[in-house]
Amino acid sequence: MTVVRYQPWTLIDSLQRQLDQAFSTGTDESAAAADVAWIPQVDIYEETDRYVVVADVPGVEPKDIRITADKGLLTIRGEKRSREASQSNARQRLERRTGTFLRTFTLPEGADVDRIAAKQSHGVLEVVIPKQPQLQPRTIEVRAA
Protein backbone atom coordinates (compact mmCIF):
# COMPACT_ATOMS: atom_id res chain seq x y z
CA MET A 1 0.00 0.00 0.00
CA THR A 2 1.29 3.42 -0.91
CA VAL A 3 0.98 6.24 1.63
CA VAL A 4 -0.28 9.39 -0.06
CA ARG A 5 -0.47 12.77 1.63
CA TYR A 6 -3.98 14.17 1.49
CA GLN A 7 -3.93 17.83 0.45
CA PRO A 8 -7.42 19.01 -0.49
CA TRP A 9 -6.45 22.66 -1.00
CA THR A 10 -3.27 22.21 -3.04
CA LEU A 11 -4.93 23.04 -6.36
CA ILE A 12 -6.66 26.13 -4.97
CA ASP A 13 -3.45 27.33 -3.24
CA SER A 14 -1.54 26.92 -6.49
CA LEU A 15 -4.21 28.83 -8.44
CA GLN A 16 -4.19 31.61 -5.82
CA ARG A 17 -0.39 31.98 -6.07
CA GLN A 18 -0.58 32.13 -9.86
CA LEU A 19 -3.29 34.80 -9.73
CA ASP A 20 -1.29 36.78 -7.17
CA GLN A 21 1.77 36.65 -9.40
CA ALA A 22 -0.24 37.64 -12.49
CA PHE A 23 -1.84 40.65 -10.82
CA SER A 24 1.08 41.73 -8.65
CA THR A 25 2.29 45.30 -8.96
CA GLY A 26 5.93 44.25 -9.01
CA THR A 27 6.76 45.46 -5.50
CA ASP A 28 9.17 43.57 -3.29
CA GLU A 29 6.35 42.83 -0.86
CA SER A 30 4.16 41.25 -3.54
CA ALA A 31 7.08 39.20 -4.83
CA ALA A 32 7.78 37.97 -1.31
CA ALA A 33 4.10 37.15 -0.82
CA ALA A 34 4.16 34.94 -3.91
CA ASP A 35 6.76 32.68 -2.25
CA VAL A 36 4.79 32.21 0.96
CA ALA A 37 4.19 28.57 1.91
CA TRP A 38 1.89 29.12 4.90
CA ILE A 39 0.22 31.88 6.90
CA PRO A 40 0.29 31.87 10.72
CA GLN A 41 -2.94 32.48 12.61
CA VAL A 42 -2.95 35.85 14.42
CA ASP A 43 -4.92 37.54 17.20
CA ILE A 44 -4.74 41.33 17.54
CA TYR A 45 -6.06 43.29 20.48
CA GLU A 46 -5.83 46.78 21.93
CA GLU A 47 -5.16 47.67 25.54
CA THR A 48 -5.13 51.11 27.12
CA ASP A 49 -1.41 51.68 26.54
CA ARG A 50 -0.50 49.25 23.76
CA TYR A 51 -1.51 47.05 20.84
CA VAL A 52 -0.64 43.35 20.93
CA VAL A 53 -0.22 40.95 18.01
CA VAL A 54 -0.11 37.27 18.96
CA ALA A 55 0.87 34.81 16.21
CA ASP A 56 1.03 31.03 16.25
CA VAL A 57 4.41 30.00 14.86
CA PRO A 58 5.00 26.48 16.17
CA GLY A 59 8.34 24.96 15.30
CA VAL A 60 9.84 28.26 14.15
CA GLU A 61 13.09 29.27 15.81
CA PRO A 62 13.31 32.91 17.01
CA LYS A 63 16.39 33.40 14.81
CA ASP A 64 14.25 32.56 11.75
CA ILE A 65 11.70 35.35 12.43
CA ARG A 66 12.17 38.89 11.13
CA ILE A 67 9.88 41.73 12.18
CA THR A 68 10.03 45.14 10.52
CA ALA A 69 8.08 48.37 10.96
CA ASP A 70 8.37 50.65 7.97
CA LYS A 71 6.09 53.17 6.24
CA GLY A 72 3.16 52.44 8.51
CA LEU A 73 3.34 48.66 8.08
CA LEU A 74 4.31 45.93 10.52
CA THR A 75 5.69 42.89 8.70
CA ILE A 76 6.29 39.52 10.31
CA ARG A 77 8.15 37.06 8.13
CA GLY A 78 10.08 33.93 8.75
CA GLU A 79 10.70 30.35 7.87
CA LYS A 80 9.79 27.03 9.41
CA ARG A 81 12.51 24.62 8.44
CA SER A 82 11.78 20.99 7.76
CA ARG A 83 13.49 18.23 9.66
CA GLU A 84 16.34 16.43 8.00
CA ALA A 85 15.08 13.41 6.11
CA SER A 86 16.35 10.14 7.46
CA GLN A 87 18.46 8.02 5.14
CA SER A 88 16.61 4.81 6.01
CA ASN A 89 14.14 3.13 3.72
CA ALA A 90 11.29 3.77 6.16
CA ARG A 91 8.15 5.33 4.79
CA GLN A 92 7.22 8.84 5.81
CA ARG A 93 4.01 10.78 6.11
CA LEU A 94 4.50 14.53 6.37
CA GLU A 95 1.50 16.73 7.12
CA ARG A 96 2.97 19.73 8.93
CA ARG A 97 3.64 22.78 6.78
CA THR A 98 7.16 24.07 6.32
CA GLY A 99 8.62 26.95 4.37
CA THR A 100 8.34 30.71 4.50
CA PHE A 101 5.52 32.77 5.97
CA LEU A 102 4.58 36.44 5.79
CA ARG A 103 1.98 38.61 7.52
CA THR A 104 1.66 42.37 7.06
CA PHE A 105 -0.46 44.73 9.15
CA THR A 106 -1.18 48.45 8.97
CA LEU A 107 0.08 50.18 12.09
CA PRO A 108 -2.41 52.44 13.88
CA GLU A 109 -1.74 56.16 13.86
CA GLY A 110 -0.80 56.33 17.55
CA ALA A 111 1.74 53.48 17.46
CA ASP A 112 5.19 54.15 18.91
CA VAL A 113 7.31 52.38 16.28
CA ASP A 114 10.59 52.98 18.11
CA ARG A 115 9.52 50.91 21.14
CA ILE A 116 8.05 47.82 19.44
CA ALA A 117 9.17 44.64 21.21
CA ALA A 118 8.69 40.94 20.44
CA LYS A 119 9.13 37.68 22.29
CA GLN A 120 8.43 34.05 21.51
CA SER A 121 7.47 31.32 23.94
CA HIS A 122 6.20 27.80 23.26
CA GLY A 123 5.47 28.49 19.59
CA VAL A 124 3.60 31.73 20.22
CA LEU A 125 5.06 35.04 19.02
CA GLU A 126 3.92 38.18 20.86
CA VAL A 127 4.60 41.58 19.32
CA VAL A 128 3.89 44.55 21.61
CA ILE A 129 3.34 47.93 19.99
CA PRO A 130 3.21 50.70 22.61
CA LYS A 131 0.96 53.69 22.06
CA GLN A 132 2.45 57.15 21.97
CA PRO A 133 1.51 59.29 24.96
CA GLN A 134 -1.47 61.50 24.26
CA LEU A 135 -0.51 65.09 23.76
CA GLN A 136 -2.55 67.35 25.98
CA PRO A 137 -3.56 70.69 24.52
CA ARG A 138 -1.54 73.51 25.98
CA THR A 139 -3.35 76.56 27.31
CA ILE A 140 -1.64 79.81 26.40
CA GLU A 141 -2.16 82.78 28.65
CA VAL A 142 -2.86 86.09 26.97
CA ARG A 143 -1.25 89.06 28.67
CA ALA A 144 -1.98 92.72 28.20
CA ALA A 145 0.63 94.64 26.27
Number of C-alpha atoms within 10 A of each C-alpha: 3 5 8 9 10 10 8 8 9 10 9 10 13 11 12 13 16 13 12 15 16 10 10 15 11 10 9 10 13 14 14 13 20 17 14 17 16 16 15 14 10 14 10 11 9 13 9 7 11 16 20 18 16 19 20 17 23 14 16 21 14 16 8 12 18 12 17 13 16 11 8 13 14 20 18 19 20 21 22 19 14 13 7 6 7 9 6 6 6 6 8 11 9 10 9 7 13 16 14 19 20 22 18 15 12 12 18 13 9 14 18 16 18 10 11 19 13 14 11 18 10 10 14 16 21 19 20 17 24 21 20 15 10 7 6 6 6 6 6 6 6 6 5 4 3
